[in-house]
Amino acid sequence: MVALEVALQGTAGRLASDDTPVVDAIATLRDLAGEHTDLLAKTAGTLLGGYLGSPMANPKNLAAAHLLVLASNGAHHDVLVTEADQVWRNAGGAAYSLR
């Protein structure tokens, strides 16, 4: 599963940085995740937590997380929030939080 999370993170980052239409980016991420929609949410949480922990160092994480949330169709919101909160805490808990 870790390999899939890494692939999702890298792919979302690439898609957020290039000129791929959002509809195509969502389809690409859904195809990559397959039945693992929970990993779309978890990976979005990882990226969002990194952004919240250090927004100036990780500005592209927000756009990549957005694509992953769209690809997950908003499912597994609890997984996203838990992961984002954990990553944010590990980053030192900057001024931003989801809670």
N, C-alpha and C positions, 0 to 999 in steps of 0.2 A: 504494500500500500504506500510506503514511503516514496517509492519510485514514481508512482502515479501522482502523488502530491507535488513532487518536484517537477514533473512534466507539466502539470496543470499550472503551477506557479510560473514557470518559464514561458509557457505558451501564452498565458494571460498577460504577462508583462510584455511580450513581443507584440501581441495583438493590440494592446493598449498604446503601444508606441508607434505603430505603423498606420497606414491608411486603410486598414481592413474595415469594411462596413460593419456596424454593430451586429446586424443580423447574421452575417457570416461568422463573426467572432464567437457569438453565442453558439451557433451550430458546431463550430470547431471544438469548443470546450465541452459541449454535451457529447459529441462523438468520442472525444478522448476519455471522458469520465465514464461513459457507458452507464451501467446501472448504479454506479457509486455517486449518486447525487449528494450524499452526505459529505463526500470529499470536496465537492465544489464549495459547499458552505464552510467546511473546515479550512480549506485553503484561502478562501476569502477572509476568514477570521484571522488567519496567520498574517496575511498582507495588511489587513486593516489595523491589527494590533501593532505591527511594525511601524505603520504610518503614524498612529497615535502616539507611540513611544518616542518617535523622532521624525516629525513631519518634514523638517528641512532636509534630512538625510534620505528620506524615502518618499519623495513626492509622487512618483509613478505608481507606488503601491495602491494608492487610492483608486486610480483609474482601472488598474488590473483587478482589484477587489470588486469594483462595480460590475465589471464584465462577468466575474464569477457568480455574483449574486443574481444577475440577470439570467445566467445560464442555469442556475439552480431553481429558478422560478420562485425564489423566496422560501423554498423548503428548508427545513432543518435550521431555522433561525436560532434555536437554542444552541446548536453546535457552533454556529458562527460567533455568537456572543461569548460563549465560554472560551473558545480558542482566542478570540481577539483580546479578551480580558487577561488571559494567561500570558500571552505574548507581550502585551502592554506592561504587565507587572514585571515580567522578566527584563524588560527594557528599562526598568527603573521608574515606571509610572509617571510619565511626564504630566503636564497640566491637563491633558485631554483624557476622557474616559467615556465608556459606553454606559456606565451606571451612574 
